Amino acid sequence: MTEAVVVGAGPNGLAAAITLAQHGCGVTVLESAATIGGGTRTSELTVPGLLHDDCSAVHPTALASPFLRSLDLQRHGLEWCWPEVDLAHPLDSGSAGVLLRSLDDTAAGLGVDGPGWRRLFGPLSASYDDLVSELFQPVLHLPRHLVALARFGPNAVQPATLLAQRWLTGEARALFAGVAAHAFHPLRRPMTSAIGLMLTAAGHAYGWPVARGGSQSITNAMAALLVELGGTIKTGVRVESYQEVAHADVVMLDTAPGAAADLLGDRLPKRVAKAYRRYRHGPGAFKLDLAVEGGVPWRSEACRKAGTVHLGGGIDEIAAAEHDIYAGRMPKRPFVLVGQQYLADPSRSVGDVHPVWAYAHVPAGYTGDATELIIDQIERFAPGVRDRIVEKFVRSTTELEKYNANYVGGDIATGANDLIQVAMRPRIALDPYRTGVPGVYLCSAATPPGAGVHGMCGHNAARSAMRALR
Ligand SMILES: Cc1cc2nc3c(=O)[nH]c(=O)nc-3n(C[C@H](O)[C@H](O)[C@H](O)COP(=O)(O)OP(=O)(O)OC[C@H]3O[C@@H](n4cnc5c(N)ncnc54)[C@H](O)[C@@H]3O)c2cc1C
């Protein structure tokens, strides 16, 4: 029997493990933390009983993932919940850009920009599964869905600020800019529309759901399936050197490229070692979890119903803030993402005290305290929120990296989404999962298709390993 060891129990490590186990391999997963899940965990961070997502919160890419969908994780307790409003983006005027699963209702809410929104996102969301099957694999492959790619490509290569010029209202422009800012990259640069288009179209195709009981339910369900397939998971085991796993026929590394280079040392071919050492990490995140009595008193009604709220004002302000953090400067008004998962999943609250998840985009390795800047941004659109906060829990960029070694300098996307790395990561190669050491593969979000909870990096890496074994 082929023996495989997977280093790291994030969603990609678990996806690699499941794929290998499905193909008859004996699989052991080694995780350094005390619990599995990597960036997909849930804890009581503030008030006892209040369930906070430590990292990932909202999961359009999990629903869209062909691999995760094939697993029937509902059998292992995973249940999706949708908020009434998927995403709201409030402006100082009191109005808000609103993304709903229904394309018609979203277009109706965007007034004069409704027809333009529908023209762009109608075809993309209608052929979303075709698009995903192309984009959730390495860029160098034989495409099968040329129509879907032809609809996506010419728009995706544009800077988000340029693409947004097709809309007239501040609401539509800000709505798109906030989604494009998930790229953690200056919005005036080419290709920054790609992630905005993908996540917005995912909203219309699948919505922006959360997992009942917290994101941990996703990785718990994956772990339960792995054990059912005969796999073993050991937590509290940090792999420090390749020698510890060298007995295995296949080794999967759910790590950042730099950590893989450290683990593999001189075994790594020189050109690969050089590429892994030069791999570029993006800006950081500063995470703030709040326990809020009575919820956030948003001025905009849409925000009071939204699972996700993007804060940063209009498109120009967001573009300037994203430019600053990329250049290493902390803006006074950073781009902030707020999650109100409890609206879709009330089981996370205790009485009228609710868990509110937030993070700001900050420069890589930012050493300051962004807590008050985040609360200021929320207060700007929800006057009085400060008085309702009963408890806080903070994770700076340094603490995020301590929490999970893959988040180098607080880079929660495990790699900068610059022009080259958004298409080719972690290096330019026909098979980006191979490390060049026989039997050893990189399977983290540093490989295609990149960050997000979808398991496709791990699944693709495991398929690459299976091809080599044949
Ligand atoms: C604050 C935050 C918010 C996010 N929000 C979202 C969101 O809303 N939606 C979404 O889809 N995604 C979100 N993400 C991104 C998502 O969590 C990641 O892209 C995803 O978890 C990547 O999965 P992975 O398996 O590649 O790595 P990870 O989840 O990072 O897992 C890697 C695992 O490997 C372990 N490990 C590393 N090195 C070793 C070693 N040497 N030995 C043993 N174990 C090791 C780590 O401890 C960790 O458990 C967010 C991330 C953060 C931090």
The ligand as a Gaussian input file, in Angstrom:
#p B3LYP/6-31G(d) Opt

LIG

0 1
 C       -8.551000      36.252000       9.172000
 C       -8.813000      35.360000       7.986000
 C      -10.009000      35.455000       7.294000
 C      -10.273000      34.633000       6.209000
 N      -11.511000      34.686000       5.627000
 C      -11.830000      33.782000       4.679000
 C      -13.179000      33.655000       4.254000
 O      -14.082000      34.329000       4.774000
 N      -13.451000      32.746000       3.278000
 C      -12.481000      31.938000       2.742000
 O      -12.791000      31.119000       1.869000
 N      -11.193000      32.027000       3.156000
 C      -10.851000      32.906000       4.122000
 N       -9.574000      32.944000       4.620000
 C       -8.523000      32.187000       3.933000
 C       -8.535000      30.700000       4.264000
 O       -8.650000      30.510000       5.659000
 C       -7.240000      30.076000       3.744000
 O       -7.044000      30.418000       2.389000
 C       -7.269000      28.558000       3.871000
 O       -7.407000      28.175000       5.219000
 C       -5.995000      27.966000       3.311000
 O       -5.985000      26.595000       3.564000
 P       -4.629000      25.767000       3.611000
 O       -5.002000      24.364000       3.915000
 O       -3.830000      26.048000       2.406000
 O       -3.773000      26.380000       4.809000
 P       -4.125000      26.667000       6.305000
 O       -5.577000      26.703000       6.511000
 O       -3.328000      27.842000       6.676000
 O       -3.595000      25.386000       7.078000
 C       -2.232000      25.039000       7.181000
 C       -2.078000      24.119000       8.372000
 O       -0.766000      23.548000       8.337000
 C       -0.245000      23.539000       9.656000
 N        1.216000      23.500000       9.544000
 C        2.011000      24.406000       8.913000
 N        3.298000      24.030000       9.025000
 C        3.318000      22.856000       9.721000
 C        4.366000      21.966000      10.143000
 N        5.642000      22.208000       9.876000
 N        4.021000      20.845000      10.832000
 C        2.724000      20.568000      11.110000
 N        1.687000      21.383000      10.742000
 C        1.987000      22.512000      10.052000
 C       -0.778000      24.839000      10.257000
 O       -0.764000      24.784000      11.677000
 C       -2.197000      24.868000       9.702000
 O       -3.100000      24.168000      10.543000
 C       -9.289000      33.718000       5.746000
 C       -8.082000      33.604000       6.441000
 C       -7.854000      34.391000       7.569000
 C       -6.612000      34.184000       8.379000

